[in-house]
Amino acid sequence: MTKQFDEISIAKKSLVYFEGKSISRVIEFTDGSKKTIGVILATDYPLKFKTHVVELIEIISGRCEIWIGDDEQGKVLGIGDCLEVPANSYFKIKTDGILDYICHLMKE
């Protein structure tokens, strides 16, 4: 697991969703690749996110349950776990605590 990113630019404006339960920032590398790095706070219900490109979700701290598309069976992820979500799909995510994550946005 990478401890830091070097040679990046960071969007000034944060992305805030679900009344502040999900907050992230877009980071862009010199090679043009992008990631979002953020936090999701505890919720009583899963938060639903749409994807446009393949996304690789990496958990930095905390635990969560993720459902991809219409899957009824969720996957539990913890520190160091990753899960790939297809492009033009969606996922739902729920956590009981604070979840730190990186979402690697894969180039098309």
Stockholm file with secondary structure:
# STOCKHOLM 1.0

chainA/1-108         MTKQFDEISIAKKSLVYFEGKSISRVIEFTDGSKKTIGVILATDYPLKFKTHVVELIEIISGRCEIWIGDDEQGKVLGIGDCLEVPANSYFKIKTDGILDYICHLMKE
#=GR chainA/1-108 SS CCSCCCSEEECSSCEEEGGGTEEEEEEEETTSCEEEEEEECCCSSCEEEECSSCEEEEEEESCEEEEETTCSSCEEECTTCEEEECTTCEEEEECSSCEEEEEEECCC
#=GC SS_cons         CCSCCCSEEECSSCEEEGGGTEEEEEEEETTSCEEEEEEECCCSSCEEEECSSCEEEEEEESCEEEEETTCSSCEEECTTCEEEECTTCEEEEECSSCEEEEEEECCC
//
